Amino acid sequence: MQPSSFHYFPLSWPFLLALFVLLLIAIAVIELRILKYAYERMGIPPRYALLILLLSLFGSQVNIPVAELQPEEVMSDRIVESRGMRYIVPAVKQWPRTIIAVNVGGALIPVLLSAYLLIKNDLYICGLIGVTVVAVIVHFLAEPVRGVGITVPTLLPPVLAAMVGMILAWRQAAPLAYIAGTLGTLIGADLLNLDKIQGLGAPIASIGGAGTFDGIFVTGILAVLLAPATGNRVPDKPPHDGRAEENE
């Protein structure tokens, strides 16, 4: 397998284009201060909101190999359809085995951001419960797909995460929704199904890529918007009237 085979967008162009359109919409609402407010509720400085979305989307084509499975016949250079989505199977030559990799945009960045939100908002107990609930449900609905790996319905993680966030921590629903939606999906869909990868003929089984990236990316945008507009908003600075405070 050539090194470049590890780096490819996990979705076919019609669906990748849809995510780009979603990103453009996100940029528009950031300018209108709508998504800015949503990320403020998560505890993320607004100037980093767009950067996180861009890094997640473009980072989805970068996979970091971490392990390999026993040799088997793998699929190559195909488009596989599952649950209405079309996934890319990269072209490989002379590599009859499956590589386990970590996707930068669908796993590494969401995990780091989730850890930041978990610590910043002190959501250890609610976070553990929320991630567990999402992981169990996602694991139940996850589907192994030959040539791709594990897939989940795109809208399941964000909607489920928002519901869990509102039930467990109303005033901190936004950060909890992101934590539960991303970590729950990665654990329930990918990590708990690693034993099912062998035999699927996938040249690259990417944690956070292909069948789960779309759900995780949409979670990053929709989960905070579905969460209630309470708590975690960065307070506006009071207007400065130019008068210095008098010392008593």
C-alpha positions as CSV (number, residue, x, y, z in Angstrom):
1,M,0.0,0.0,0.0
2,Q,1.3,3.4,-0.9
3,P,1.6,6.0,2.0
4,S,-0.9,8.2,0.1
5,S,-3.5,5.5,0.4
6,F,-3.9,6.3,4.1
7,H,-5.1,9.8,3.2
8,Y,-8.4,10.2,1.4
9,F,-11.9,11.7,2.0
10,P,-14.1,8.9,3.4
11,L,-17.3,9.9,1.6
12,S,-18.0,10.1,-2.2
13,W,-18.3,13.5,-3.7
14,P,-22.1,14.0,-3.6
15,F,-22.1,13.4,0.2
16,L,-18.8,15.2,0.8
17,L,-20.2,18.2,-1.1
18,A,-23.2,18.1,1.2
19,L,-20.8,18.5,4.2
20,F,-19.1,21.4,2.5
21,V,-22.5,23.0,2.0
22,L,-23.2,22.4,5.7
23,L,-19.9,24.0,6.5
24,L,-20.7,27.1,4.3
25,I,-24.0,27.4,6.2
26,A,-22.1,27.2,9.4
27,I,-19.7,29.9,8.3
28,A,-22.8,32.1,7.4
29,V,-24.4,31.6,10.8
30,I,-21.1,32.3,12.5
31,E,-21.1,35.7,10.8
32,L,-24.7,36.1,12.0
33,R,-23.5,35.3,15.5
34,I,-25.8,32.3,15.7
35,L,-23.3,29.4,15.8
36,K,-21.0,31.7,17.7
37,Y,-23.5,31.8,20.5
38,A,-23.8,28.0,20.3
39,Y,-20.1,27.5,20.8
40,E,-20.0,30.1,23.5
41,R,-22.5,27.9,25.4
42,M,-20.1,25.0,24.9
43,G,-17.3,27.1,26.5
44,I,-15.3,27.5,23.3
45,P,-13.9,30.9,22.4
46,P,-15.8,32.0,19.3
47,R,-12.6,32.7,17.3
48,Y,-11.8,29.0,17.4
49,A,-15.3,27.7,16.4
50,L,-14.7,28.0,12.6
51,L,-11.2,26.7,12.9
52,I,-12.4,23.5,14.7
53,L,-15.0,22.8,12.0
54,L,-12.4,23.3,9.2
55,L,-9.8,21.1,10.9
56,S,-12.4,18.4,11.4
57,L,-13.6,18.4,7.8
58,F,-10.2,18.5,6.1
59,G,-8.6,16.3,8.8
60,S,-11.1,13.6,7.8
61,Q,-8.8,12.6,4.9
62,V,-5.8,12.0,7.2
63,N,-5.5,8.5,8.8
64,I,-2.8,7.5,11.2
65,P,-2.0,3.8,11.1
66,V,-1.8,2.2,14.5
67,A,-2.1,-1.6,13.9
68,E,-2.7,-4.2,11.2
69,L,-4.8,-7.4,11.1
70,Q,-3.9,-10.8,9.7
71,P,-3.7,-11.0,5.9
72,E,-6.9,-11.4,4.0
73,E,-8.3,-10.5,0.6
74,V,-9.3,-6.8,0.7
75,M,-11.5,-4.7,-1.5
76,S,-9.9,-1.9,-3.5
77,D,-10.9,1.3,-5.4
78,R,-14.7,1.0,-5.0
79,I,-17.6,3.0,-3.7
80,V,-19.8,1.1,-1.2
81,E,-23.3,2.2,-0.4
82,S,-24.9,1.7,3.0
83,R,-27.9,3.4,4.7
84,G,-28.2,5.7,1.8
85,M,-24.5,6.9,2.1
86,R,-21.7,6.2,-0.3
87,Y,-18.3,5.5,1.2
88,I,-14.9,5.4,-0.5
89,V,-12.8,2.3,-0.5
90,P,-9.2,3.5,-1.4
91,A,-7.2,2.0,-4.2
92,V,-4.5,-0.3,-2.9
93,K,-2.0,-2.7,-4.5
94,Q,-0.1,-5.7,-3.1
95,W,-1.5,-5.2,0.4
96,P,-3.7,-8.2,1.4
97,R,-4.4,-7.1,4.9
98,T,-6.5,-4.6,6.9
99,I,-4.8,-1.5,8.5
100,I,-6.4,-0.1,11.7
101,A,-6.0,3.7,11.7
102,V,-7.1,6.7,13.7
103,N,-8.8,9.5,11.7
104,V,-7.6,13.0,12.5
105,G,-10.8,14.8,11.8
106,G,-13.3,12.2,13.0
107,A,-11.4,10.9,16.1
108,L,-8.3,12.8,17.2
109,I,-9.7,16.3,17.1
110,P,-13.1,15.4,18.6
111,V,-11.4,13.4,21.5
112,L,-9.1,16.3,22.3
113,L,-12.0,18.8,22.2
114,S,-14.2,16.5,24.3
115,A,-11.4,16.1,26.9
116,Y,-11.1,19.9,27.1
117,L,-14.9,20.4,27.5
118,L,-15.1,17.6,30.1
119,I,-12.4,19.2,32.3
120,K,-13.5,22.8,31.7
121,N,-17.1,22.2,32.6
122,D,-16.5,19.6,35.3
123,L,-18.8,17.0,33.7
124,Y,-17.1,13.8,34.8
125,I,-20.2,12.0,36.2
126,C,-22.7,13.3,33.6
127,G,-20.1,12.8,30.9
128,L,-19.6,9.2,31.9
129,I,-23.3,8.5,32.0
130,G,-23.9,10.3,28.7
131,V,-21.1,8.6,26.8
132,T,-22.3,5.2,28.1
133,V,-25.9,5.8,27.0
134,V,-24.9,6.9,23.5
135,A,-22.3,4.2,23.1
136,V,-24.8,1.4,24.0
137,I,-27.4,2.7,21.6
138,V,-25.0,3.4,18.8
139,H,-23.4,0.0,19.3
140,F,-26.8,-1.7,19.0
141,L,-27.5,0.1,15.7
142,A,-24.0,-0.1,14.2
143,E,-23.7,-2.2,11.1
144,P,-20.5,-3.8,9.7
145,V,-20.2,-3.1,5.9
146,R,-17.8,-5.0,3.8
147,G,-15.0,-2.9,2.3
148,V,-15.8,0.0,4.7
149,G,-15.9,-1.1,8.3
150,I,-18.6,0.0,10.8
151,T,-21.3,2.4,9.8
152,V,-24.0,4.2,11.9
153,P,-27.0,6.4,10.7
154,T,-25.8,9.9,10.2
155,L,-28.4,11.8,12.3
156,L,-28.5,9.3,15.1
157,P,-25.4,10.6,17.1
158,P,-26.3,14.4,17.2
159,V,-30.0,13.9,17.9
160,L,-29.3,11.3,20.6
161,A,-26.5,13.4,22.1
162,A,-28.8,16.4,22.4
163,M,-31.5,14.4,24.1
164,V,-29.0,13.0,26.6
165,G,-27.5,16.4,27.2
166,M,-30.9,18.0,28.0
167,I,-31.9,15.2,30.3
168,L,-28.7,14.9,32.3
169,A,-27.4,18.5,32.5
170,W,-29.9,21.1,31.3
171,R,-27.7,24.1,32.0
172,Q,-24.6,22.4,30.5
173,A,-26.4,20.5,27.7
174,A,-24.3,21.9,24.9
175,P,-20.9,20.7,26.0
176,L,-22.3,17.4,27.3
177,A,-24.1,16.8,24.0
178,Y,-20.8,17.2,22.1
179,I,-18.9,14.9,24.6
180,A,-21.6,12.2,24.6
181,G,-22.2,12.4,20.8
182,T,-18.5,12.2,19.7
183,L,-17.0,9.8,22.4
184,G,-20.2,7.7,22.5
185,T,-20.1,7.2,18.7
186,L,-16.4,6.4,18.7
187,I,-16.7,3.9,21.5
188,G,-20.0,2.3,20.5
189,A,-19.5,2.1,16.8
190,D,-15.7,1.7,16.3
191,L,-13.9,0.6,19.4
192,L,-16.5,-2.0,20.5
193,N,-16.7,-3.4,17.0
194,L,-13.0,-3.9,16.4
195,D,-13.5,-7.6,16.7
196,K,-15.8,-7.5,13.6
197,I,-13.3,-5.8,11.3
198,Q,-11.5,-9.0,10.5
199,G,-13.2,-10.5,7.4
200,L,-14.8,-7.3,6.1
201,G,-12.1,-6.9,3.5
202,A,-11.6,-3.2,4.3
203,P,-8.1,-2.1,3.4
204,I,-8.3,0.6,6.0
205,A,-10.5,0.4,9.1
206,S,-10.4,4.0,10.3
207,I,-11.6,4.9,13.8
208,G,-13.6,8.0,13.4
209,G,-13.5,7.7,9.6
210,A,-15.8,6.4,6.8
211,G,-19.0,5.1,8.5
212,T,-18.8,7.3,11.6
213,F,-17.2,10.5,10.4
214,D,-20.4,12.0,8.9
215,G,-22.3,11.4,12.2
216,I,-19.5,12.9,14.3
217,F,-19.0,16.0,12.1
218,V,-22.8,16.7,12.1
219,T,-22.7,16.2,15.9
220,G,-20.2,19.0,16.2
221,I,-22.6,21.4,14.4
222,L,-26.1,20.2,15.4
223,A,-25.7,18.9,18.9
224,V,-25.0,22.4,20.3
225,L,-27.9,23.9,18.3
226,L,-30.3,21.3,19.5
227,A,-29.3,21.9,23.1
228,P,-31.3,24.5,25.2
229,A,-30.1,28.1,25.1
230,T,-29.3,28.1,28.8
231,G,-26.0,28.3,30.7
232,N,-22.4,28.5,29.5
233,R,-22.8,31.6,27.5
234,V,-19.8,33.9,27.8
235,P,-21.2,37.1,29.4
236,D,-21.0,40.2,27.4
237,K,-18.6,42.8,28.7
238,P,-20.3,45.9,30.2
239,P,-19.9,49.0,28.1
240,H,-17.0,51.2,29.0
241,D,-18.1,54.7,29.7
242,G,-14.5,56.1,29.9
243,R,-14.8,57.0,33.6
244,A,-12.3,55.5,35.9
245,E,-13.5,53.9,39.1
246,E,-13.0,56.1,42.1
247,N,-10.8,54.7,44.9
248,E,-12.3,54.9,48.3
